[in-house]
Amino acid sequence: MTIDAVRSPTLDTYFAYVANLGTHTFYMMFLPVCFWCGQTTGGRALVHMLALGVFWSGWVKDLLCLPRPLSPPLQRITMSGSAALEYGFPSTHSTNAVSVAVYMIYHIQDGGTSLPESFQLPAIIACYWYAISIIIGRLYCGMHGFFDVVIGSLLGAAIAWIQLYYGPAYDNLISQGDWYWALLSSLAILVAVRFHPEPADNCPCFDDSISFAGVNIGIEIAHWHFAKSPFSWDHPVPSTIPFSLSKLGLIRTVLRLLVGVVIVFVWRAVAKPTLLKGLPPLFRQIEYVGLSLPRRFFKRASQYTKVPRLLKDDNVIPPARDIPKFISSLGKPRKRTVSVGPQSEADAREMLAQREIHRKQSLRDLQSMSSNGDIAVSTAVVDIQEAPDQSKLLGHDLAQGRSPYQSDSEQEKVVFEGIEKPRVRYDVEVVTKLVVYAGIGWLSCEGNAVLFALMGLGLR
């Protein structure tokens, strides 16, 4: 049974919505709330698991460069413009969903949450439903193959196991240890970023890894420093932001969250353009003395005078001006997200390779029939002898104005011309993202907590 046989508008809409619950944007918007509501252990665990999931799945993607399932014949359903530009193996959505679900289920069953007993079973069912919906949705939406989600899920389970067994000891080491443990942790993250594989195509996996690496650096530094601050609580764990819904009340709690979100966006809006403007001269000096660390697909500072205004340059947290547009788009997912045809350079190469494989197979079959005296064949007709799946490729080619009689070079040129060209990327973006997201991590764990106390939105 094919996916097309079970597709319906209802399922299209459901899985398009569900996919948003596994995106980096959803997690990054949700994580600060954990810290501001006093859930330090859970917040740190989620940051660690998601950072490991995004980094290692992206690391494997950029190392192996395995494309997503071919479209056509599949139709892709996604609400993320950048997701289709990534490679397919393994599935980051599956990795993150499974790691979060396994962690939550373990703590619910272990009594590590404050949930009443009557809510525990529904909560466990919700965790299973969440993970299964994400995994099946990646297959249904044509974004991943079977092995993509299987390996991604296994990676997520392994990450959850590491966090469950080693996370508490690591948290205590950072909060109770000397300053150099937080520094060593941050340096290890920077080394991992530096040795991230360089992909064959302009893939955004590296950008996402940088963002989560920056958040991790920020929360490690904040966790160490805030634990020694008079503004923090030591219960239930060191470096906890004081919170009690019964003492704060609903209005002050909502104000606290709104202020926290606004501060995060203000920091991003100020820090990002400042760094993009101030870093290029420094990078040119570093490059001049031969200390630059160039990365493929990133333009060096010596090759440009200034960084122009960047549009759609962040796949994790959108600019504040784009949030209303993002929310309004949620109401019409199917209309906006069904796509057929190659969307990235990897897709284009995969389609051309599959076409060549089918063409050669057709040639062998026809030559075999000819040698048996069944038919007389010439290679001129091979291009229109299509395998079953290839017939969909042919139909898509004709719809896009491509002829099956074009030469290989002509077909390749036409296919690549139909793909949206990746934007120019600049070397200073790497450090900019690290600093901006490290600041977001610090604000989430310490900076905003101090501000809450000073504004009367905290507890002492």
C-alpha positions as a Python dict, from the first residue, in 0.01 Angstrom:
ca = {
    (1, 'M'): (0, 0, 0),
    (2, 'T'): (144, 337, -101),
    (3, 'I'): (117, 665, 89),
    (4, 'D'): (-103, 808, -188),
    (5, 'A'): (-361, 537, -114),
    (6, 'V'): (-418, 662, 242),
    (7, 'R'): (-375, 1036, 188),
    (8, 'S'): (-661, 1265, 274),
    (9, 'P'): (-702, 1638, 345),
    (10, 'T'): (-756, 1559, 714),
    (11, 'L'): (-436, 1357, 746),
    (12, 'D'): (-243, 1613, 541),
    (13, 'T'): (-350, 1886, 781),
    (14, 'Y'): (-289, 1675, 1092),
    (15, 'F'): (64, 1569, 1003),
    (16, 'A'): (151, 1919, 878),
    (17, 'Y'): (53, 2057, 1218),
    (18, 'V'): (220, 1777, 1414),
    (19, 'A'): (549, 1832, 1230),
    (20, 'N'): (564, 2179, 1388),
    (21, 'L'): (582, 2014, 1731),
    (22, 'G'): (913, 1857, 1635),
    (23, 'T'): (1084, 2165, 1494),
    (24, 'H'): (1374, 2356, 1646),
    (25, 'T'): (1154, 2666, 1660),
    (26, 'F'): (891, 2496, 1878),
    (27, 'Y'): (1147, 2364, 2123),
    (28, 'M'): (1339, 2691, 2144),
    (29, 'M'): (1020, 2888, 2213),
    (30, 'F'): (912, 2638, 2478),
    (31, 'L'): (1242, 2576, 2662),
    (32, 'P'): (1284, 2915, 2836),
    (33, 'V'): (941, 2871, 2996),
    (34, 'C'): (1071, 2559, 3176),
    (35, 'F'): (1342, 2763, 3348),
    (36, 'W'): (1118, 3061, 3427),
    (37, 'C'): (866, 2827, 3589),
    (38, 'G'): (1128, 2671, 3816),
    (39, 'Q'): (1176, 2349, 3616),
    (40, 'T'): (1555, 2371, 3600),
    (41, 'T'): (1624, 1997, 3585),
    (42, 'G'): (1372, 1937, 3308),
    (43, 'G'): (1479, 2246, 3116),
    (44, 'R'): (1848, 2154, 3124),
    (45, 'A'): (1768, 1795, 3029),
    (46, 'L'): (1566, 1907, 2728),
    (47, 'V'): (1837, 2150, 2615),
    (48, 'H'): (2104, 1881, 2643),
    (49, 'M'): (1899, 1619, 2459),
    (50, 'L'): (1785, 1851, 2182),
    (51, 'A'): (2133, 1993, 2136),
    (52, 'L'): (2280, 1644, 2111),
    (53, 'G'): (1999, 1535, 1878),
    (54, 'V'): (2034, 1832, 1644),
    (55, 'F'): (2413, 1817, 1646),
    (56, 'W'): (2465, 1444, 1594),
    (57, 'S'): (2183, 1394, 1345),
    (58, 'G'): (2312, 1697, 1153),
    (59, 'W'): (2667, 1564, 1183),
    (60, 'V'): (2566, 1234, 1022),
    (61, 'K'): (2356, 1413, 758),
    (62, 'D'): (2646, 1632, 649),
    (63, 'L'): (2891, 1341, 664),
    (64, 'L'): (2688, 1096, 452),
    (65, 'C'): (2490, 1349, 241),
    (66, 'L'): (2204, 1104, 177),
    (67, 'P'): (1908, 1279, 10),
    (68, 'R'): (1544, 1269, 109),
    (69, 'P'): (1303, 1030, -68),
    (70, 'L'): (1268, 1115, -435),
    (71, 'S'): (996, 1360, -537),
    (72, 'P'): (826, 1271, -766),
    (73, 'P'): (684, 1007, -718),
    (74, 'L'): (637, 1124, -358),
    (75, 'Q'): (465, 1449, -267),
    (76, 'R'): (621, 1638, 21),
    (77, 'I'): (417, 1813, 287),
    (78, 'T'): (606, 2057, 507),
    (79, 'M'): (553, 2394, 669),
    (80, 'S'): (927, 2456, 696),
    (81, 'G'): (1101, 2612, 399),
    (82, 'S'): (1444, 2499, 520),
    (83, 'A'): (1359, 2136, 603),
    (84, 'A'): (1359, 2025, 239),
    (85, 'L'): (1709, 2169, 195),
    (86, 'E'): (1853, 1927, 451),
    (87, 'Y'): (1961, 1572, 384),
    (88, 'G'): (1733, 1288, 485),
    (89, 'F'): (1938, 1043, 693),
    (90, 'P'): (1879, 1032, 986),
    (91, 'S'): (1554, 1206, 1081),
    (92, 'T'): (1617, 1489, 1329),
    (93, 'H'): (1243, 1515, 1400),
    (94, 'S'): (1237, 1148, 1505),
    (95, 'T'): (1553, 1187, 1712),
    (96, 'N'): (1417, 1480, 1911),
    (97, 'A'): (1066, 1339, 1950),
    (98, 'V'): (1188, 1002, 2080),
    (99, 'S'): (1445, 1151, 2317),
    (100, 'V'): (1186, 1384, 2472),
    (101, 'A'): (918, 1112, 2491),
    (102, 'V'): (1151, 853, 2647),
    (103, 'Y'): (1276, 1103, 2905),
    (104, 'M'): (924, 1215, 3000),
    (105, 'I'): (783, 861, 3019),
    (106, 'Y'): (1071, 749, 3241),
    (107, 'H'): (1018, 1033, 3488),
    (108, 'I'): (641, 991, 3494),
    (109, 'Q'): (672, 620, 3571),
    (110, 'D'): (953, 683, 3820),
    (111, 'G'): (750, 938, 4013),
    (112, 'G'): (986, 1218, 3919),
    (113, 'T'): (703, 1458, 3833),
    (114, 'S'): (438, 1634, 4040),
    (115, 'L'): (155, 1493, 3828),
    (116, 'P'): (-136, 1344, 4024),
    (117, 'E'): (-166, 969, 3982),
    (118, 'S'): (-488, 1005, 3783),
    (119, 'F'): (-303, 1213, 3520),
    (120, 'Q'): (0, 987, 3483),
    (121, 'L'): (-149, 732, 3244),
    (122, 'P'): (-297, 997, 3010),
    (123, 'A'): (38, 1178, 3016),
    (124, 'I'): (224, 860, 2919),
    (125, 'I'): (-24, 792, 2638),
    (126, 'A'): (23, 1151, 2518),
    (127, 'C'): (402, 1102, 2508),
    (128, 'Y'): (366, 785, 2301),
    (129, 'W'): (113, 954, 2073),
    (130, 'Y'): (343, 1251, 2025),
    (131, 'A'): (648, 1043, 1929),
    (132, 'I'): (454, 802, 1705),
    (133, 'S'): (273, 1087, 1529),
    (134, 'I'): (603, 1263, 1456),
    (135, 'I'): (766, 944, 1323),
    (136, 'I'): (472, 834, 1107),
    (137, 'G'): (424, 1192, 995),
    (138, 'R'): (777, 1210, 853),
    (139, 'L'): (699, 905, 639),
    (140, 'Y'): (352, 1028, 545),
    (141, 'C'): (479, 1373, 448),
    (142, 'G'): (741, 1222, 218),
    (143, 'M'): (1025, 1384, 411),
    (144, 'H'): (1198, 1062, 520),
    (145, 'G'): (1233, 696, 439),
    (146, 'F'): (1194, 401, 676),
    (147, 'F'): (1559, 376, 778),
    (148, 'D'): (1578, 754, 829),
    (149, 'V'): (1318, 743, 1106),
    (150, 'V'): (1437, 410, 1253),
    (151, 'I'): (1796, 523, 1295),
    (152, 'G'): (1681, 868, 1407),
    (153, 'S'): (1459, 708, 1672),
    (154, 'L'): (1740, 483, 1796),
    (155, 'L'): (1968, 785, 1820),
    (156, 'G'): (1701, 968, 2020),
    (157, 'A'): (1658, 674, 2259),
    (158, 'A'): (2036, 658, 2312),
    (159, 'I'): (2051, 1032, 2386),
    (160, 'A'): (1766, 1000, 2639),
    (161, 'W'): (1949, 711, 2810),
    (162, 'I'): (2268, 920, 2837),
    (163, 'Q'): (2075, 1211, 2987),
    (164, 'L'): (1887, 993, 3235),
    (165, 'Y'): (2197, 821, 3368),
    (166, 'Y'): (2465, 1089, 3340),
    (167, 'G'): (2273, 1417, 3324),
    (168, 'P'): (2221, 1471, 3701),
    (169, 'A'): (2589, 1411, 3780),
    (170, 'Y'): (2692, 1650, 3503),
    (171, 'D'): (2453, 1919, 3629),
    (172, 'N'): (2598, 1889, 3980),
    (173, 'L'): (2951, 1909, 3844),
    (174, 'I'): (2874, 2238, 3669),
    (175, 'S'): (2676, 2400, 3952),
    (176, 'Q'): (2890, 2284, 4244),
    (177, 'G'): (3229, 2266, 4074),
    (178, 'D'): (3487, 2530, 3997),
    (179, 'W'): (3456, 2776, 3711),
    (180, 'Y'): (3680, 2579, 3480),
    (181, 'W'): (3426, 2297, 3442),
    (182, 'A'): (3183, 2535, 3272),
    (183, 'L'): (3471, 2670, 3064),
    (184, 'L'): (3586, 2322, 2960),
    (185, 'S'): (3230, 2229, 2867),
    (186, 'S'): (3201, 2540, 2649),
    (187, 'L'): (3537, 2475, 2484),
    (188, 'A'): (3436, 2116, 2407),
    (189, 'I'): (3122, 2245, 2236),
    (190, 'L'): (3327, 2491, 2028),
    (191, 'V'): (3567, 2214, 1921),
    (192, 'A'): (3271, 1997, 1817),
    (193, 'V'): (3134, 2285, 1608),
    (194, 'R'): (3471, 2341, 1443),
    (195, 'F'): (3498, 1978, 1331),
    (196, 'H'): (3143, 1949, 1201),
    (197, 'P'): (3163, 1774, 859),
    (198, 'E'): (3138, 1992, 550),
    (199, 'P'): (2850, 1874, 325),
    (200, 'A'): (2850, 1837, -51),
    (201, 'D'): (2568, 2092, -77),
    (202, 'N'): (2471, 2417, 91),
    (203, 'C'): (2282, 2243, 375),
    (204, 'P'): (2140, 2431, 679),
    (205, 'C'): (2220, 2149, 927),
    (206, 'F'): (2536, 2330, 1037),
    (207, 'D'): (2342, 2649, 1114),
    (208, 'D'): (2101, 2460, 1339),
    (209, 'S'): (2390, 2288, 1518),
    (210, 'I'): (2552, 2626, 1583),
    (211, 'S'): (2231, 2764, 1732),
    (212, 'F'): (2188, 2481, 1980),
    (213, 'A'): (2560, 2481, 2058),
    (214, 'G'): (2532, 2848, 2149),
    (215, 'V'): (2232, 2782, 2375),
    (216, 'N'): (2424, 2504, 2548),
    (217, 'I'): (2721, 2731, 2613),
    (218, 'G'): (2491, 2996, 2755),
    (219, 'I'): (2309, 2766, 2997),
    (220, 'E'): (2632, 2604, 3123),
    (221, 'I'): (2785, 2940, 3212),
    (222, 'A'): (2457, 3061, 3362),
    (223, 'H'): (2408, 2737, 3559),
    (224, 'W'): (2749, 2772, 3724),
    (225, 'H'): (2719, 3144, 3799),
    (226, 'F'): (2351, 3157, 3897),
    (227, 'A'): (2396, 2872, 4148),
    (228, 'K'): (2621, 3107, 4349),
    (229, 'S'): (2385, 3403, 4315),
    (230, 'P'): (2152, 3524, 4593),
    (231, 'F'): (1872, 3531, 4335),
    (232, 'S'): (1860, 3150, 4296),
    (233, 'W'): (1714, 2867, 4500),
    (234, 'D'): (1898, 2548, 4591),
    (235, 'H'): (1575, 2349, 4599),
    (236, 'P'): (1491, 2121, 4430),
    (237, 'V'): (1829, 2161, 4258),
    (238, 'P'): (2095, 2434, 4261),
    (239, 'S'): (2049, 2726, 4021),
    (240, 'T'): (1669, 2706, 4028),
    (241, 'I'): (1481, 3024, 3934),
    (242, 'P'): (1236, 3096, 4222),
    (243, 'F'): (877, 3027, 4119),
    (244, 'S'): (547, 2944, 4282),
    (245, 'L'): (220, 2987, 4097),
    (246, 'S'): (23, 3012, 4422),
    (247, 'K'): (246, 3293, 4551),
    (248, 'L'): (297, 3482, 4226),
    (249, 'G'): (-57, 3448, 4098),
    (250, 'L'): (-168, 3400, 3739),
    (251, 'I'): (-136, 3765, 3630),
    (252, 'R'): (221, 3809, 3755),
    (253, 'T'): (317, 3473, 3608),
    (254, 'V'): (185, 3570, 3265),
    (255, 'L'): (359, 3908, 3289),
    (256, 'R'): (679, 3730, 3385),
    (257, 'L'): (663, 3509, 3076),
    (258, 'L'): (576, 3800, 2846),
    (259, 'V'): (865, 4009, 2979),
    (260, 'G'): (1102, 3716, 2938),
    (261, 'V'): (1002, 3657, 2576),
    (262, 'V'): (1027, 4028, 2492),
    (263, 'I'): (1376, 4049, 2644),
    (264, 'V'): (1491, 3750, 2437),
    (265, 'F'): (1368, 3909, 2114),
    (266, 'V'): (1514, 4248, 2206),
    (267, 'W'): (1851, 4086, 2272),
    (268, 'R'): (1839, 3909, 1939),
    (269, 'A'): (1727, 4221, 1751),
    (270, 'V'): (2012, 4429, 1899),
    (271, 'A'): (2297, 4177, 1918),
    (272, 'K'): (2262, 4024, 1574),
    (273, 'P'): (2295, 4337, 1354),
    (274, 'T'): (2563, 4475, 1587),
    (275, 'L'): (2777, 4164, 1548),
    (276, 'L'): (2718, 4138, 1173),
    (277, 'K'): (2839, 4496, 1140),
    (278, 'G'): (3129, 4482, 1383),
    (279, 'L'): (3281, 4140, 1317),
    (280, 'P'): (3385, 4165, 946),
    (281, 'P'): (3681, 4403, 1012),
    (282, 'L'): (3804, 4172, 1288),
    (283, 'F'): (3766, 3868, 1063),
    (284, 'R'): (3966, 4042, 790),
    (285, 'Q'): (4252, 4098, 1032),
    (286, 'I'): (4236, 3737, 1145),
    (287, 'E'): (4236, 3623, 783),
    (288, 'Y'): (4528, 3856, 705),
    (289, 'V'): (4752, 3683, 962),
    (290, 'G'): (4645, 3340, 837),
    (291, 'L'): (4436, 3234, 1136),
    (292, 'S'): (4097, 3211, 966),
    (293, 'L'): (3912, 2883, 962),
    (294, 'P'): (3726, 2893, 629),
    (295, 'R'): (3418, 2680, 577),
    (296, 'R'): (3268, 2576, 248),
    (297, 'F'): (2971, 2782, 121),
    (298, 'F'): (3059, 3071, 356),
    (299, 'K'): (3202, 3386, 197),
    (300, 'R'): (3518, 3515, 366),
    (301, 'A'): (3529, 3865, 512),
    (302, 'S'): (3793, 3968, 258),
    (303, 'Q'): (3543, 3895, -21),
    (304, 'Y'): (3277, 4146, 89),
    (305, 'T'): (3263, 4495, 237),
    (306, 'K'): (2956, 4454, 456),
    (307, 'V'): (2688, 4200, 536),
    (308, 'P'): (2355, 4299, 378),
    (309, 'R'): (2027, 4258, 556),
    (310, 'L'): (1977, 3884, 581),
    (311, 'L'): (1634, 3739, 507),
    (312, 'K'): (1529, 3391, 623),
    (313, 'D'): (1870, 3334, 776),
    (314, 'D'): (1750, 3170, 1097),
    (315, 'N'): (1576, 2833, 1104),
    (316, 'V'): (1544, 2818, 1483),
    (317, 'I'): (1388, 3141, 1615),
    (318, 'P'): (1218, 3362, 1354),
    (319, 'P'): (1243, 3742, 1377),
    (320, 'A'): (964, 3904, 1576),
    (321, 'R'): (827, 4065, 1259),
    (322, 'D'): (771, 3719, 1104),
    (323, 'I'): (574, 3570, 1394),
    (324, 'P'): (227, 3704, 1286),
    (325, 'K'): (287, 3569, 936),
    (326, 'F'): (397, 3233, 1079),
    (327, 'I'): (87, 3209, 1299),
    (328, 'S'): (-148, 3301, 1013),
    (329, 'S'): (10, 3033, 793),
    (330, 'L'): (-89, 2766, 1044),
    (331, 'G'): (-449, 2801, 933),
    (332, 'K'): (-385, 2678, 580),
    (333, 'P'): (-108, 2419, 589),
    (334, 'R'): (-217, 2197, 303),
    (335, 'K'): (-259, 2479, 54),
    (336, 'R'): (86, 2614, 125),
    (337, 'T'): (302, 2306, 177),
    (338, 'V'): (240, 2028, -76),
    (339, 'S'): (526, 2022, -325),
    (340, 'V'): (643, 1793, -603),
    (341, 'G'): (984, 1795, -762),
    (342, 'P'): (1341, 1858, -649),
    (343, 'Q'): (1379, 2132, -390),
    (344, 'S'): (1754, 2116, -327),
    (345, 'E'): (2073, 2034, -512),
    (346, 'A'): (2079, 1692, -344),
    (347, 'D'): (1723, 1627, -470),
    (348, 'A'): (1822, 1728, -823),
    (349, 'R'): (2124, 1499, -831),
    (350, 'E'): (1921, 1211, -690),
    (351, 'M'): (1650, 1259, -954),
    (352, 'L'): (1906, 1269, -1236),
    (353, 'A'): (2082, 962, -1097),
    (354, 'Q'): (1755, 768, -1070),
    (355, 'R'): (1662, 868, -1423),
    (356, 'E'): (1997, 739, -1550),
    (357, 'I'): (1958, 411, -1360),
    (358, 'H'): (1612, 352, -1508),
    (359, 'R'): (1733, 449, -1853),
    (360, 'K'): (2017, 197, -1840),
    (361, 'Q'): (1785, -70, -1704),
    (362, 'S'): (1540, -4, -1986),
    (363, 'L'): (1826, -28, -2235),
    (364, 'R'): (1936, -365, -2095),
    (365, 'D'): (1580, -498, -2098),
    (366, 'L'): (1519, -388, -2455),
    (367, 'Q'): (1853, -522, -2574),
    (368, 'S'): (1774, -854, -2408),
    (369, 'M'): (1439, -869, -2584),
    (370, 'S'): (1609, -777, -2912),
    (371, 'S'): (1870, -1053, -2875),
    (372, 'N'): (1588, -1301, -2823),
    (373, 'G'): (1430, -1185, -3148),
    (374, 'D'): (1127, -1040, -2974),
    (375, 'I'): (1178, -683, -3100),
    (376, 'A'): (1420, -469, -3288),
    (377, 'V'): (1539, -182, -3077),
    (378, 'S'): (1749, 125, -3116),
    (379, 'T'): (1890, 331, -2834),
    (380, 'A'): (1696, 633, -2958),
    (381, 'V'): (1375, 503, -2804),
    (382, 'V'): (1526, 412, -2470),
    (383, 'D'): (1465, 752, -2317),
    (384, 'I'): (1088, 709, -2343),
    (385, 'Q'): (1080, 353, -2209),
    (386, 'E'): (1006, 438, -1851),
    (387, 'A'): (988, 217, -1544),
    (388, 'P'): (663, 247, -1341),
    (389, 'D'): (802, 500, -1095),
    (390, 'Q'): (993, 674, -1369),
    (391, 'S'): (671, 750, -1553),
    (392, 'K'): (589, 996, -1278),
    (393, 'L'): (927, 1159, -1327),
    (394, 'L'): (854, 1189, -1697),
    (395, 'G'): (516, 1347, -1634),
    (396, 'H'): (671, 1595, -1395),
    (397, 'D'): (943, 1676, -1648),
    (398, 'L'): (688, 1748, -1919),
    (399, 'A'): (486, 1964, -1681),
    (400, 'Q'): (799, 2164, -1605),
    (401, 'G'): (886, 2208, -1973),
    (402, 'R'): (1161, 1947, -1982),
    (403, 'S'): (1180, 1707, -2274),
    (404, 'P'): (1287, 1341, -2239),
    (405, 'Y'): (1486, 1389, -2562),
    (406, 'Q'): (1719, 1649, -2412),
    (407, 'S'): (2083, 1553, -2369),
    (408, 'D'): (2207, 1468, -2021),
    (409, 'S'): (2382, 1804, -1987),
    (410, 'E'): (2072, 1992, -2104),
    (411, 'Q'): (1847, 1803, -1862),
    (412, 'E'): (2089, 1866, -1575),
    (413, 'K'): (2099, 2236, -1655),
    (414, 'V'): (1720, 2266, -1667),
    (415, 'V'): (1673, 2071, -1343),
    (416, 'F'): (1921, 2283, -1149),
    (417, 'E'): (1778, 2605, -1291),
    (418, 'G'): (1441, 2513, -1142),
    (419, 'I'): (1581, 2497, -788),
    (420, 'E'): (1579, 2800, -564),
    (421, 'K'): (1937, 2908, -521),
    (422, 'P'): (2064, 2915, -160),
    (423, 'R'): (2138, 3262, -31),
    (424, 'V'): (2493, 3385, 12),
    (425, 'R'): (2629, 3299, 356),
    (426, 'Y'): (2898, 3494, 538),
    (427, 'D'): (3173, 3371, 769),
    (428, 'V'): (3073, 3610, 1049),
    (429, 'E'): (2733, 3440, 1074),
    (430, 'V'): (2888, 3146, 1258),
    (431, 'V'): (3022, 3353, 1547),
    (432, 'T'): (2714, 3575, 1540),
    (433, 'K'): (2483, 3278, 1589),
    (434, 'L'): (2701, 3137, 1867),
    (435, 'V'): (2700, 3466, 2058),
    (436, 'V'): (2331, 3544, 2001),
    (437, 'Y'): (2213, 3199, 2108),
    (438, 'A'): (2458, 3182, 2398),
    (439, 'G'): (2298, 3507, 2513),
    (440, 'I'): (1952, 3353, 2479),
    (441, 'G'): (2065, 3058, 2691),
    (442, 'W'): (2210, 3291, 2956),
    (443, 'L'): (1897, 3507, 2962),
    (444, 'S'): (1677, 3199, 2999),
    (445, 'C'): (1872, 3063, 3297),
    (446, 'E'): (2003, 3372, 3477),
    (447, 'G'): (1963, 3714, 3317),
    (448, 'N'): (1585, 3724, 3310),
    (449, 'A'): (1565, 3569, 3658),
    (450, 'V'): (1753, 3866, 3803),
    (451, 'L'): (1532, 4103, 3603),
    (452, 'F'): (1217, 3930, 3735),
    (453, 'A'): (1336, 3984, 4092),
    (454, 'L'): (1415, 4351, 4032),
    (455, 'M'): (1076, 4411, 3865),
    (456, 'G'): (878, 4246, 4142),
    (457, 'L'): (793, 3942, 3930),
    (458, 'G'): (1008, 3702, 4128),
    (459, 'L'): (1030, 3540, 4471),
    (460, 'R'): (1303, 3574, 4731),
}
